[in-house]
Amino acid sequence: MKTMIETFKINALNAYQKGRTTLAANQHLVLLFFIVVLGLSLRLYGIGFDLPNLYHPDEDAVVMPALNILKTGDWRPARLEYGSLHIYTLTAVFAIVYSLLARDGQIPGGIQSLPIFQRGDFPAVYPIPEFFIAARAVSAIMGGATVFLVYLLGVRLGGKRLGLLAAAFTAVSPYHVADAHFSTTDTPLFFWVTLALYLIVRVHDNWESDTVWAFIGAGFIAGLATSTKYNGVVLFVPLIILPFFHLKSLEDIVRFRTVSGVMAMGAGFVAGTPFALLDIPHFLGWFSYALREYAEPTGRTIATWQWHLNFHLNRPHAILFILGMFGFFYSFYKWGKKGVLLNSFALALFYAVLNQTNVQARMWQPASMVVYLWAALVIEWILDRLGEWQRIAQWQQYIQYAPAFLLLPLMLVSMQYGRNFQSGDVRTQAGNWIRTNLPEGTHIAGDYFMPNVNPDKWPSTRSFHLYQNDVSFYQQQGVEYLILNEALLDFNRFSPELIENYETMLEQVCLVETINGSFLGTTNFDIKVYQTPPCTG
């Protein structure tokens, strides 16, 4: 018996030591696992926010066309301002959701009973929220998968530590965490762009040993990215540059392999957006609409580059942005030709963004993983220099954990986004206040982010900005109360005339109530209720 116990102890000790050795050898995989799980968890928490109310202004632009395909069987998307790949992806997901709901008897009217809204319809309330939960889950999962792809790209560029750092930045980035809660094309585009860039760098590394099909595959994925959202077209820049790093003679310029990447990109785009060829007028109509959206004059008092700079320097990710700007210059030296490929994409995208009149924070997102890689490169350089400093060499094993002091604040902000989503939007609170405090029949007016109320009970006038019209306009319509959302009060987007209209309106109306809460996950926004003259006190 004693011999058996001793044998068991020896085997247990050997197993423990072997486990420690295996864990130490695969420490980076364990860290990667936790980073990906963390990124996915942050993105999934709160994805059902405020349903059945639809509060994000862009979700219905892809969800409703997907539901319409499911309902009618007509594969031509009703809207094409973003391309159609993600619409088709959601259609496949919705077919599964519908089958499950129908099996449980939750759609008694059958597929023809699915309601289809037009974009911007008011009130935006969808009676079958499971479709939107599924659509948001797709974004969250693609966001989590992107964290893994950023790791792979980082390993290609500089090794496991660089990959882990960049993946961690991506996982806890508050902006990406918040955006992955929405069923829009931005997070899927981020996924496809990151995959395309990884494949492009991989093709560069293996140019001599790979066949032409590797380059074709990278180009095809770039086309799918463009089919998700048109600004993915910027991927053609590294696809054009890549072959020139490997030309052996001028004759190689006209070889099929040299142009195969860009040709495959076109094929990938058509595969994801087939009606770009099958119905050219329909496609061109929506494509021109998308171009007009980003090129119309706005009369803003601030330049586009200033708006974007203000955005990056006044958000939680500001430290990553600042570090990234230093890393940009260092990356050309450290990454060589691979740095040129990656940076050419980022610079081309930034150039396109800064030359558009419309300003949206999400415009920079497709290249944000490059910024995180730049930031990781700087952090890695700092860690290496600290490791060489003799006075603190004894602390070397602890220095490697220093980036946690940078990641922790970002993670806490991202967790707060999830709590905000879970607790509900300020528009829900405002809608409850209206139903409680304003008698039915009270005529109200609101802006584009107006709370959902029943217009049959509270007659509603809605415009993008309330201050596009003066108070007399609302008085003539019999409007008694104005519902103004602070989320639209970005004076850096306003023309001087619009600012003057806003200030003039506030001088003429009476503040009745201020309702504070989160707006699409962002903390501390106000919705203010004003009474039009004559005020009753």
Contacts in CASP RR format, 6 or more apart in sequence:
PFRMAT RR
TARGET T0000
AUTHOR 0000-0000-0000
METHOD contacts of the structure
MODEL  1
MKTMIETFKINALNAYQKGRTTLAANQHLVLLFFIVVLGLSLRLYGIGFD
LPNLYHPDEDAVVMPALNILKTGDWRPARLEYGSLHIYTLTAVFAIVYSL
LARDGQIPGGIQSLPIFQRGDFPAVYPIPEFFIAARAVSAIMGGATVFLV
YLLGVRLGGKRLGLLAAAFTAVSPYHVADAHFSTTDTPLFFWVTLALYLI
VRVHDNWESDTVWAFIGAGFIAGLATSTKYNGVVLFVPLIILPFFHLKSL
EDIVRFRTVSGVMAMGAGFVAGTPFALLDIPHFLGWFSYALREYAEPTGR
TIATWQWHLNFHLNRPHAILFILGMFGFFYSFYKWGKKGVLLNSFALALF
YAVLNQTNVQARMWQPASMVVYLWAALVIEWILDRLGEWQRIAQWQQYIQ
YAPAFLLLPLMLVSMQYGRNFQSGDVRTQAGNWIRTNLPEGTHIAGDYFM
PNVNPDKWPSTRSFHLYQNDVSFYQQQGVEYLILNEALLDFNRFSPELIE
NYETMLEQVCLVETINGSFLGTTNFDIKVYQTPPCTG
23 30 0 8 1.000
28 160 0 8 1.000
28 161 0 8 1.000
28 164 0 8 1.000
31 164 0 8 1.000
32 148 0 8 1.000
32 151 0 8 1.000
32 164 0 8 1.000
32 167 0 8 1.000
35 147 0 8 1.000
35 151 0 8 1.000
35 164 0 8 1.000
35 167 0 8 1.000
35 168 0 8 1.000
35 171 0 8 1.000
36 144 0 8 1.000
36 147 0 8 1.000
36 148 0 8 1.000
36 151 0 8 1.000
36 167 0 8 1.000
36 171 0 8 1.000
38 171 0 8 1.000
38 172 0 8 1.000
38 411 0 8 1.000
39 143 0 8 1.000
39 144 0 8 1.000
39 147 0 8 1.000
39 171 0 8 1.000
39 172 0 8 1.000
39 177 0 8 1.000
40 140 0 8 1.000
40 141 0 8 1.000
40 143 0 8 1.000
40 144 0 8 1.000
40 147 0 8 1.000
42 171 0 8 1.000
42 172 0 8 1.000
42 177 0 8 1.000
42 411 0 8 1.000
42 414 0 8 1.000
42 415 0 8 1.000
42 417 0 8 1.000
42 418 0 8 1.000
43 139 0 8 1.000
43 140 0 8 1.000
43 141 0 8 1.000
43 143 0 8 1.000
43 144 0 8 1.000
43 177 0 8 1.000
43 180 0 8 1.000
43 181 0 8 1.000
44 137 0 8 1.000
44 140 0 8 1.000
45 415 0 8 1.000
45 418 0 8 1.000
45 421 0 8 1.000
45 422 0 8 1.000
46 181 0 8 1.000
46 418 0 8 1.000
46 421 0 8 1.000
46 422 0 8 1.000
47 133 0 8 1.000
47 136 0 8 1.000
47 137 0 8 1.000
47 140 0 8 1.000
47 181 0 8 1.000
47 421 0 8 1.000
48 129 0 8 1.000
48 132 0 8 1.000
48 133 0 8 1.000
48 136 0 8 1.000
48 421 0 8 1.000
49 55 0 8 1.000
49 181 0 8 1.000
49 421 0 8 1.000
49 422 0 8 1.000
49 424 0 8 1.000
49 425 0 8 1.000
49 521 0 8 1.000
50 424 0 8 1.000
50 425 0 8 1.000
50 427 0 8 1.000
50 428 0 8 1.000
51 126 0 8 1.000
51 129 0 8 1.000
51 132 0 8 1.000
51 133 0 8 1.000
52 125 0 8 1.000
52 126 0 8 1.000
52 127 0 8 1.000
52 128 0 8 1.000
52 129 0 8 1.000
53 124 0 8 1.000
53 125 0 8 1.000
53 425 0 8 1.000
53 427 0 8 1.000
53 428 0 8 1.000
53 452 0 8 1.000
54 60 0 8 1.000
54 124 0 8 1.000
54 125 0 8 1.000
54 126 0 8 1.000
54 132 0 8 1.000
55 124 0 8 1.000
55 425 0 8 1.000
55 427 0 8 1.000
55 449 0 8 1.000
55 520 0 8 1.000
56 182 0 8 1.000
56 183 0 8 1.000
56 184 0 8 1.000
56 520 0 8 1.000
57 120 0 8 1.000
57 448 0 8 1.000
57 449 0 8 1.000
58 182 0 8 1.000
58 184 0 8 1.000
59 132 0 8 1.000
59 135 0 8 1.000
59 182 0 8 1.000
59 183 0 8 1.000
59 184 0 8 1.000
60 117 0 8 1.000
60 118 0 8 1.000
60 119 0 8 1.000
60 120 0 8 1.000
60 121 0 8 1.000
60 124 0 8 1.000
61 79 0 8 1.000
61 81 0 8 1.000
61 82 0 8 1.000
61 119 0 8 1.000
61 184 0 8 1.000
62 79 0 8 1.000
62 82 0 8 1.000
62 86 0 8 1.000
62 87 0 8 1.000
62 90 0 8 1.000
62 135 0 8 1.000
62 183 0 8 1.000
62 184 0 8 1.000
62 185 0 8 1.000
63 90 0 8 1.000
63 131 0 8 1.000
63 132 0 8 1.000
63 135 0 8 1.000
63 183 0 8 1.000
64 78 0 8 1.000
64 79 0 8 1.000
64 116 0 8 1.000
64 117 0 8 1.000
64 118 0 8 1.000
64 119 0 8 1.000
65 77 0 8 1.000
65 78 0 8 1.000
65 79 0 8 1.000
65 84 0 8 1.000
65 87 0 8 1.000
66 87 0 8 1.000
66 88 0 8 1.000
66 90 0 8 1.000
66 91 0 8 1.000
66 94 0 8 1.000
66 135 0 8 1.000
67 94 0 8 1.000
67 114 0 8 1.000
67 116 0 8 1.000
67 131 0 8 1.000
68 74 0 8 1.000
68 77 0 8 1.000
68 78 0 8 1.000
68 116 0 8 1.000
69 75 0 8 1.000
69 77 0 8 1.000
69 87 0 8 1.000
69 88 0 8 1.000
69 91 0 8 1.000
70 91 0 8 1.000
70 94 0 8 1.000
70 95 0 8 1.000
70 98 0 8 1.000
70 111 0 8 1.000
70 114 0 8 1.000
71 111 0 8 1.000
71 112 0 8 1.000
71 114 0 8 1.000
71 116 0 8 1.000
75 88 0 8 1.000
75 274 0 8 1.000
75 275 0 8 1.000
76 275 0 8 1.000
76 278 0 8 1.000
76 279 0 8 1.000
76 282 0 8 1.000
77 83 0 8 1.000
77 84 0 8 1.000
77 87 0 8 1.000
77 275 0 8 1.000
79 119 0 8 1.000
79 286 0 8 1.000
80 273 0 8 1.000
80 275 0 8 1.000
80 282 0 8 1.000
80 283 0 8 1.000
80 285 0 8 1.000
80 286 0 8 1.000
80 287 0 8 1.000
81 286 0 8 1.000
81 287 0 8 1.000
81 289 0 8 1.000
81 290 0 8 1.000
81 293 0 8 1.000
82 185 0 8 1.000
82 228 0 8 1.000
82 229 0 8 1.000
82 230 0 8 1.000
82 290 0 8 1.000
83 185 0 8 1.000
83 227 0 8 1.000
83 228 0 8 1.000
83 229 0 8 1.000
83 230 0 8 1.000
83 272 0 8 1.000
83 273 0 8 1.000
83 286 0 8 1.000
84 227 0 8 1.000
84 272 0 8 1.000
84 273 0 8 1.000
84 274 0 8 1.000
84 275 0 8 1.000
85 188 0 8 1.000
85 224 0 8 1.000
85 227 0 8 1.000
85 228 0 8 1.000
85 272 0 8 1.000
85 273 0 8 1.000
86 185 0 8 1.000
86 188 0 8 1.000
86 228 0 8 1.000
86 229 0 8 1.000
88 272 0 8 1.000
89 138 0 8 1.000
89 188 0 8 1.000
90 135 0 8 1.000
90 138 0 8 1.000
90 183 0 8 1.000
93 134 0 8 1.000
93 135 0 8 1.000
93 138 0 8 1.000
94 131 0 8 1.000
94 134 0 8 1.000
94 135 0 8 1.000
96 134 0 8 1.000
97 130 0 8 1.000
97 131 0 8 1.000
97 134 0 8 1.000
98 107 0 8 1.000
98 111 0 8 1.000
98 114 0 8 1.000
101 107 0 8 1.000
101 128 0 8 1.000
101 130 0 8 1.000
102 110 0 8 1.000
102 111 0 8 1.000
106 128 0 8 1.000
106 130 0 8 1.000
107 113 0 8 1.000
107 114 0 8 1.000
107 128 0 8 1.000
114 128 0 8 1.000
115 126 0 8 1.000
115 127 0 8 1.000
115 128 0 8 1.000
117 124 0 8 1.000
117 126 0 8 1.000
122 450 0 8 1.000
122 452 0 8 1.000
122 455 0 8 1.000
122 460 0 8 1.000
122 462 0 8 1.000
123 452 0 8 1.000
123 453 0 8 1.000
123 454 0 8 1.000
123 455 0 8 1.000
124 452 0 8 1.000
125 452 0 8 1.000
126 132 0 8 1.000
132 183 0 8 1.000
135 183 0 8 1.000
136 181 0 8 1.000
136 182 0 8 1.000
136 183 0 8 1.000
138 183 0 8 1.000
138 188 0 8 1.000
139 179 0 8 1.000
139 180 0 8 1.000
139 181 0 8 1.000
139 182 0 8 1.000
139 183 0 8 1.000
139 184 0 8 1.000
139 187 0 8 1.000
139 188 0 8 1.000
140 180 0 8 1.000
140 181 0 8 1.000
140 187 0 8 1.000
142 180 0 8 1.000
142 187 0 8 1.000
142 188 0 8 1.000
142 190 0 8 1.000
142 191 0 8 1.000
143 176 0 8 1.000
143 180 0 8 1.000
143 187 0 8 1.000
143 190 0 8 1.000
143 191 0 8 1.000
144 171 0 8 1.000
144 180 0 8 1.000
145 191 0 8 1.000
146 170 0 8 1.000
146 187 0 8 1.000
146 190 0 8 1.000
146 191 0 8 1.000
146 194 0 8 1.000
146 369 0 8 1.000
147 167 0 8 1.000
147 170 0 8 1.000
147 171 0 8 1.000
148 167 0 8 1.000
149 191 0 8 1.000
149 194 0 8 1.000
149 195 0 8 1.000
149 198 0 8 1.000
150 163 0 8 1.000
150 166 0 8 1.000
150 167 0 8 1.000
150 170 0 8 1.000
150 194 0 8 1.000
150 369 0 8 1.000
150 372 0 8 1.000
150 373 0 8 1.000
151 163 0 8 1.000
151 164 0 8 1.000
151 166 0 8 1.000
151 167 0 8 1.000
152 163 0 8 1.000
152 198 0 8 1.000
153 163 0 8 1.000
153 166 0 8 1.000
153 194 0 8 1.000
153 197 0 8 1.000
153 198 0 8 1.000
153 201 0 8 1.000
153 369 0 8 1.000
153 373 0 8 1.000
154 162 0 8 1.000
154 163 0 8 1.000
154 166 0 8 1.000
154 167 0 8 1.000
154 373 0 8 1.000
154 376 0 8 1.000
155 162 0 8 1.000
155 163 0 8 1.000
156 198 0 8 1.000
156 201 0 8 1.000
156 202 0 8 1.000
156 205 0 8 1.000
156 338 0 8 1.000
157 163 0 8 1.000
157 201 0 8 1.000
157 335 0 8 1.000
157 338 0 8 1.000
157 339 0 8 1.000
157 342 0 8 1.000
157 373 0 8 1.000
158 334 0 8 1.000
158 335 0 8 1.000
161 380 0 8 1.000
161 383 0 8 1.000
162 373 0 8 1.000
162 376 0 8 1.000
162 377 0 8 1.000
162 380 0 8 1.000
163 373 0 8 1.000
163 376 0 8 1.000
165 375 0 8 1.000
165 376 0 8 1.000
165 379 0 8 1.000
165 380 0 8 1.000
165 403 0 8 1.000
166 369 0 8 1.000
166 372 0 8 1.000
166 373 0 8 1.000
166 375 0 8 1.000
166 376 0 8 1.000
168 403 0 8 1.000
168 407 0 8 1.000
169 320 0 8 1.000
169 372 0 8 1.000
169 375 0 8 1.000
169 376 0 8 1.000
169 407 0 8 1.000
169 410 0 8 1.000
170 176 0 8 1.000
170 368 0 8 1.000
170 369 0 8 1.000
170 372 0 8 1.000
172 407 0 8 1.000
172 410 0 8 1.000
172 411 0 8 1.000
172 414 0 8 1.000
173 317 0 8 1.000
173 320 0 8 1.000
173 368 0 8 1.000
173 372 0 8 1.000
173 410 0 8 1.000
173 414 0 8 1.000
174 315 0 8 1.000
174 316 0 8 1.000
174 317 0 8 1.000
174 410 0 8 1.000
174 413 0 8 1.000
174 414 0 8 1.000
174 417 0 8 1.000
175 315 0 8 1.000
175 316 0 8 1.000
175 317 0 8 1.000
175 361 0 8 1.000
175 365 0 8 1.000
175 368 0 8 1.000
176 187 0 8 1.000
176 190 0 8 1.000
176 365 0 8 1.000
176 368 0 8 1.000
177 414 0 8 1.000
177 417 0 8 1.000
177 418 0 8 1.000
178 414 0 8 1.000
178 417 0 8 1.000
178 520 0 8 1.000
178 521 0 8 1.000
178 522 0 8 1.000
179 186 0 8 1.000
179 187 0 8 1.000
179 362 0 8 1.000
179 365 0 8 1.000
180 187 0 8 1.000
181 417 0 8 1.000
181 418 0 8 1.000
181 421 0 8 1.000
181 521 0 8 1.000
182 520 0 8 1.000
185 228 0 8 1.000
185 229 0 8 1.000
186 229 0 8 1.000
186 362 0 8 1.000
186 365 0 8 1.000
188 228 0 8 1.000
188 229 0 8 1.000
189 225 0 8 1.000
189 228 0 8 1.000
189 229 0 8 1.000
189 231 0 8 1.000
189 232 0 8 1.000
189 365 0 8 1.000
189 366 0 8 1.000
190 365 0 8 1.000
190 366 0 8 1.000
190 368 0 8 1.000
190 369 0 8 1.000
192 221 0 8 1.000
192 224 0 8 1.000
192 225 0 8 1.000
192 228 0 8 1.000
192 232 0 8 1.000
193 225 0 8 1.000
193 232 0 8 1.000
193 235 0 8 1.000
193 366 0 8 1.000
193 367 0 8 1.000
193 369 0 8 1.000
194 369 0 8 1.000
195 221 0 8 1.000
195 225 0 8 1.000
196 218 0 8 1.000
196 219 0 8 1.000
196 221 0 8 1.000
196 222 0 8 1.000
196 223 0 8 1.000
196 224 0 8 1.000
196 225 0 8 1.000
196 235 0 8 1.000
197 235 0 8 1.000
197 238 0 8 1.000
197 341 0 8 1.000
197 342 0 8 1.000
197 345 0 8 1.000
197 369 0 8 1.000
197 370 0 8 1.000
199 214 0 8 1.000
199 217 0 8 1.000
199 218 0 8 1.000
199 219 0 8 1.000
199 221 0 8 1.000
200 218 0 8 1.000
200 219 0 8 1.000
200 222 0 8 1.000
200 235 0 8 1.000
200 238 0 8 1.000
200 239 0 8 1.000
200 242 0 8 1.000
200 341 0 8 1.000
201 338 0 8 1.000
201 341 0 8 1.000
201 342 0 8 1.000
202 214 0 8 1.000
202 218 0 8 1.000
203 210 0 8 1.000
203 214 0 8 1.000
203 215 0 8 1.000
203 218 0 8 1.000
203 242 0 8 1.000
204 242 0 8 1.000
204 245 0 8 1.000
204 246 0 8 1.000
204 337 0 8 1.000
204 338 0 8 1.000
204 341 0 8 1.000
205 338 0 8 1.000
206 214 0 8 1.000
207 245 0 8 1.000
207 246 0 8 1.000
208 246 0 8 1.000
212 256 0 8 1.000
212 257 0 8 1.000
212 260 0 8 1.000
215 242 0 8 1.000
215 243 0 8 1.000
215 257 0 8 1.000
215 260 0 8 1.000
215 261 0 8 1.000
215 264 0 8 1.000
216 260 0 8 1.000
216 261 0 8 1.000
216 263 0 8 1.000
216 264 0 8 1.000
217 261 0 8 1.000
217 264 0 8 1.000
218 239 0 8 1.000
218 261 0 8 1.000
218 264 0 8 1.000
219 235 0 8 1.000
219 239 0 8 1.000
219 261 0 8 1.000
219 262 0 8 1.000
219 264 0 8 1.000
219 265 0 8 1.000
219 268 0 8 1.000
220 264 0 8 1.000
220 265 0 8 1.000
220 267 0 8 1.000
220 268 0 8 1.000
220 271 0 8 1.000
221 268 0 8 1.000
222 232 0 8 1.000
222 235 0 8 1.000
222 236 0 8 1.000
222 239 0 8 1.000
222 261 0 8 1.000
222 264 0 8 1.000
222 265 0 8 1.000
222 268 0 8 1.000
223 232 0 8 1.000
223 235 0 8 1.000
223 264 0 8 1.000
223 265 0 8 1.000
223 266 0 8 1.000
223 267 0 8 1.000
223 268 0 8 1.000
223 269 0 8 1.000
223 271 0 8 1.000
223 272 0 8 1.000
224 268 0 8 1.000
224 269 0 8 1.000
224 271 0 8 1.000
224 272 0 8 1.000
225 232 0 8 1.000
225 235 0 8 1.000
225 366 0 8 1.000
226 232 0 8 1.000
226 233 0 8 1.000
226 235 0 8 1.000
226 265 0 8 1.000
226 266 0 8 1.000
226 268 0 8 1.000
226 269 0 8 1.000
227 268 0 8 1.000
227 269 0 8 1.000
227 271 0 8 1.000
227 272 0 8 1.000
227 273 0 8 1.000
230 287 0 8 1.000
230 290 0 8 1.000
231 349 0 8 1.000
231 352 0 8 1.000
231 363 0 8 1.000
231 366 0 8 1.000
232 366 0 8 1.000
234 345 0 8 1.000
234 348 0 8 1.000
234 349 0 8 1.000
234 352 0 8 1.000
234 366 0 8 1.000
235 265 0 8 1.000
235 345 0 8 1.000
236 262 0 8 1.000
236 265 0 8 1.000
237 344 0 8 1.000
237 345 0 8 1.000
237 348 0 8 1.000
238 341 0 8 1.000
238 342 0 8 1.000
238 344 0 8 1.000
238 345 0 8 1.000
239 261 0 8 1.000
239 262 0 8 1.000
239 265 0 8 1.000
240 262 0 8 1.000
241 340 0 8 1.000
241 341 0 8 1.000
241 344 0 8 1.000
242 341 0 8 1.000
243 252 0 8 1.000
243 257 0 8 1.000
243 258 0 8 1.000
243 259 0 8 1.000
245 337 0 8 1.000
245 340 0 8 1.000
246 252 0 8 1.000
247 253 0 8 1.000
247 258 0 8 1.000
252 258 0 8 1.000
269 276 0 8 1.000
270 276 0 8 1.000
270 277 0 8 1.000
273 283 0 8 1.000
275 282 0 8 1.000
275 283 0 8 1.000
276 283 0 8 1.000
277 283 0 8 1.000
293 358 0 8 1.000
294 356 0 8 1.000
294 357 0 8 1.000
294 358 0 8 1.000
295 356 0 8 1.000
295 357 0 8 1.000
295 358 0 8 1.000
296 357 0 8 1.000
296 358 0 8 1.000
297 357 0 8 1.000
298 357 0 8 1.000
298 358 0 8 1.000
298 493 0 8 1.000
298 495 0 8 1.000
299 495 0 8 1.000
299 496 0 8 1.000
300 307 0 8 1.000
300 357 0 8 1.000
300 359 0 8 1.000
300 492 0 8 1.000
300 493 0 8 1.000
300 494 0 8 1.000
300 495 0 8 1.000
301 491 0 8 1.000
301 492 0 8 1.000
301 494 0 8 1.000
301 495 0 8 1.000
301 496 0 8 1.000
301 499 0 8 1.000
302 310 0 8 1.000
302 492 0 8 1.000
304 353 0 8 1.000
304 354 0 8 1.000
304 355 0 8 1.000
304 356 0 8 1.000
304 357 0 8 1.000
304 359 0 8 1.000
305 354 0 8 1.000
306 492 0 8 1.000
307 359 0 8 1.000
307 492 0 8 1.000
307 493 0 8 1.000
308 353 0 8 1.000
308 354 0 8 1.000
308 359 0 8 1.000
308 363 0 8 1.000
308 364 0 8 1.000
310 492 0 8 1.000
311 361 0 8 1.000
312 318 0 8 1.000
312 321 0 8 1.000
312 364 0 8 1.000
313 321 0 8 1.000
313 322 0 8 1.000
316 409 0 8 1.000
316 410 0 8 1.000
316 413 0 8 1.000
317 410 0 8 1.000
319 375 0 8 1.000
319 406 0 8 1.000
320 371 0 8 1.000
320 372 0 8 1.000
320 375 0 8 1.000
320 410 0 8 1.000
321 371 0 8 1.000
321 375 0 8 1.000
323 374 0 8 1.000
323 375 0 8 1.000
323 378 0 8 1.000
323 379 0 8 1.000
324 371 0 8 1.000
324 372 0 8 1.000
324 374 0 8 1.000
324 375 0 8 1.000
324 377 0 8 1.000
324 378 0 8 1.000
325 374 0 8 1.000
326 374 0 8 1.000
326 378 0 8 1.000
327 374 0 8 1.000
327 375 0 8 1.000
327 377 0 8 1.000
327 378 0 8 1.000
328 343 0 8 1.000
328 374 0 8 1.000
330 374 0 8 1.000
330 377 0 8 1.000
330 378 0 8 1.000
330 381 0 8 1.000
331 339 0 8 1.000
331 342 0 8 1.000
331 343 0 8 1.000
331 373 0 8 1.000
331 374 0 8 1.000
331 377 0 8 1.000
332 339 0 8 1.000
332 340 0 8 1.000
332 343 0 8 1.000
334 377 0 8 1.000
335 342 0 8 1.000
342 370 0 8 1.000
342 373 0 8 1.000
343 370 0 8 1.000
345 367 0 8 1.000
345 370 0 8 1.000
346 367 0 8 1.000
346 370 0 8 1.000
346 371 0 8 1.000
349 364 0 8 1.000
349 366 0 8 1.000
349 367 0 8 1.000
350 364 0 8 1.000
350 367 0 8 1.000
353 363 0 8 1.000
353 364 0 8 1.000
356 363 0 8 1.000
359 492 0 8 1.000
359 493 0 8 1.000
364 371 0 8 1.000
379 403 0 8 1.000
379 406 0 8 1.000
383 399 0 8 1.000
383 400 0 8 1.000
383 402 0 8 1.000
383 403 0 8 1.000
386 392 0 8 1.000
386 399 0 8 1.000
386 402 0 8 1.000
387 393 0 8 1.000
387 396 0 8 1.000
387 399 0 8 1.000
392 399 0 8 1.000
416 523 0 8 1.000
417 521 0 8 1.000
417 522 0 8 1.000
418 521 0 8 1.000
420 518 0 8 1.000
420 521 0 8 1.000
420 522 0 8 1.000
420 523 0 8 1.000
421 518 0 8 1.000
421 521 0 8 1.000
423 518 0 8 1.000
424 518 0 8 1.000
425 517 0 8 1.000
425 518 0 8 1.000
425 519 0 8 1.000
425 520 0 8 1.000
425 521 0 8 1.000
426 485 0 8 1.000
426 515 0 8 1.000
426 516 0 8 1.000
426 517 0 8 1.000
426 518 0 8 1.000
426 519 0 8 1.000
426 525 0 8 1.000
426 526 0 8 1.000
426 527 0 8 1.000
427 449 0 8 1.000
427 450 0 8 1.000
427 451 0 8 1.000
427 452 0 8 1.000
427 485 0 8 1.000
427 519 0 8 1.000
427 527 0 8 1.000
428 451 0 8 1.000
429 515 0 8 1.000
429 517 0 8 1.000
429 527 0 8 1.000
430 451 0 8 1.000
430 483 0 8 1.000
430 515 0 8 1.000
430 527 0 8 1.000
430 529 0 8 1.000
431 451 0 8 1.000
431 452 0 8 1.000
431 453 0 8 1.000
433 513 0 8 1.000
433 515 0 8 1.000
433 529 0 8 1.000
434 444 0 8 1.000
434 451 0 8 1.000
434 453 0 8 1.000
434 458 0 8 1.000
434 483 0 8 1.000
434 529 0 8 1.000
435 453 0 8 1.000
437 513 0 8 1.000
438 444 0 8 1.000
438 458 0 8 1.000
438 481 0 8 1.000
440 457 0 8 1.000
440 458 0 8 1.000
441 457 0 8 1.000
441 458 0 8 1.000
441 459 0 8 1.000
442 458 0 8 1.000
442 459 0 8 1.000
442 480 0 8 1.000
442 481 0 8 1.000
443 458 0 8 1.000
443 459 0 8 1.000
443 460 0 8 1.000
443 461 0 8 1.000
443 477 0 8 1.000
443 478 0 8 1.000
443 479 0 8 1.000
443 480 0 8 1.000
443 481 0 8 1.000
444 453 0 8 1.000
444 458 0 8 1.000
444 459 0 8 1.000
444 460 0 8 1.000
444 461 0 8 1.000
444 479 0 8 1.000
444 480 0 8 1.000
444 481 0 8 1.000
444 482 0 8 1.000
444 483 0 8 1.000
445 460 0 8 1.000
445 461 0 8 1.000
445 462 0 8 1.000
445 463 0 8 1.000
445 466 0 8 1.000
445 474 0 8 1.000
445 477 0 8 1.000
445 479 0 8 1.000
445 481 0 8 1.000
445 482 0 8 1.000
445 483 0 8 1.000
446 460 0 8 1.000
446 461 0 8 1.000
446 462 0 8 1.000
446 463 0 8 1.000
446 466 0 8 1.000
446 482 0 8 1.000
446 483 0 8 1.000
446 484 0 8 1.000
446 485 0 8 1.000
447 462 0 8 1.000
447 463 0 8 1.000
447 464 0 8 1.000
447 465 0 8 1.000
447 466 0 8 1.000
447 483 0 8 1.000
447 484 0 8 1.000
447 485 0 8 1.000
447 488 0 8 1.000
448 462 0 8 1.000
448 463 0 8 1.000
448 464 0 8 1.000
448 465 0 8 1.000
448 485 0 8 1.000
448 488 0 8 1.000
449 485 0 8 1.000
449 487 0 8 1.000
449 488 0 8 1.000
449 519 0 8 1.000
450 460 0 8 1.000
450 462 0 8 1.000
450 483 0 8 1.000
450 485 0 8 1.000
451 483 0 8 1.000
451 527 0 8 1.000
453 460 0 8 1.000
461 474 0 8 1.000
461 477 0 8 1.000
461 479 0 8 1.000
463 469 0 8 1.000
464 488 0 8 1.000
465 488 0 8 1.000
465 498 0 8 1.000
465 502 0 8 1.000
466 482 0 8 1.000
466 484 0 8 1.000
466 505 0 8 1.000
467 498 0 8 1.000
467 501 0 8 1.000
467 502 0 8 1.000
467 504 0 8 1.000
467 505 0 8 1.000
468 498 0 8 1.000
468 501 0 8 1.000
470 501 0 8 1.000
470 504 0 8 1.000
470 505 0 8 1.000
471 505 0 8 1.000
471 508 0 8 1.000
471 509 0 8 1.000
471 532 0 8 1.000
471 533 0 8 1.000
474 482 0 8 1.000
474 532 0 8 1.000
475 532 0 8 1.000
475 533 0 8 1.000
479 532 0 8 1.000
480 531 0 8 1.000
480 532 0 8 1.000
481 512 0 8 1.000
481 529 0 8 1.000
481 530 0 8 1.000
481 531 0 8 1.000
481 532 0 8 1.000
482 505 0 8 1.000
482 509 0 8 1.000
482 529 0 8 1.000
482 530 0 8 1.000
482 531 0 8 1.000
482 532 0 8 1.000
483 527 0 8 1.000
483 528 0 8 1.000
483 529 0 8 1.000
484 527 0 8 1.000
484 528 0 8 1.000
484 529 0 8 1.000
484 530 0 8 1.000
485 519 0 8 1.000
485 525 0 8 1.000
485 527 0 8 1.000
486 519 0 8 1.000
486 525 0 8 1.000
486 526 0 8 1.000
486 527 0 8 1.000
486 528 0 8 1.000
487 519 0 8 1.000
487 520 0 8 1.000
487 525 0 8 1.000
489 502 0 8 1.000
491 499 0 8 1.000
494 502 0 8 1.000
506 530 0 8 1.000
508 533 0 8 1.000
509 530 0 8 1.000
509 531 0 8 1.000
509 532 0 8 1.000
509 533 0 8 1.000
509 535 0 8 1.000
510 530 0 8 1.000
510 531 0 8 1.000
510 533 0 8 1.000
510 535 0 8 1.000
510 537 0 8 1.000
511 528 0 8 1.000
511 529 0 8 1.000
511 530 0 8 1.000
512 529 0 8 1.000
512 530 0 8 1.000
512 531 0 8 1.000
513 528 0 8 1.000
513 529 0 8 1.000
514 526 0 8 1.000
514 527 0 8 1.000
514 528 0 8 1.000
514 529 0 8 1.000
515 526 0 8 1.000
515 527 0 8 1.000
515 528 0 8 1.000
515 529 0 8 1.000
516 524 0 8 1.000
516 525 0 8 1.000
516 526 0 8 1.000
517 523 0 8 1.000
517 524 0 8 1.000
517 525 0 8 1.000
517 526 0 8 1.000
518 524 0 8 1.000
518 525 0 8 1.000
519 525 0 8 1.000
531 537 0 8 1.000
END
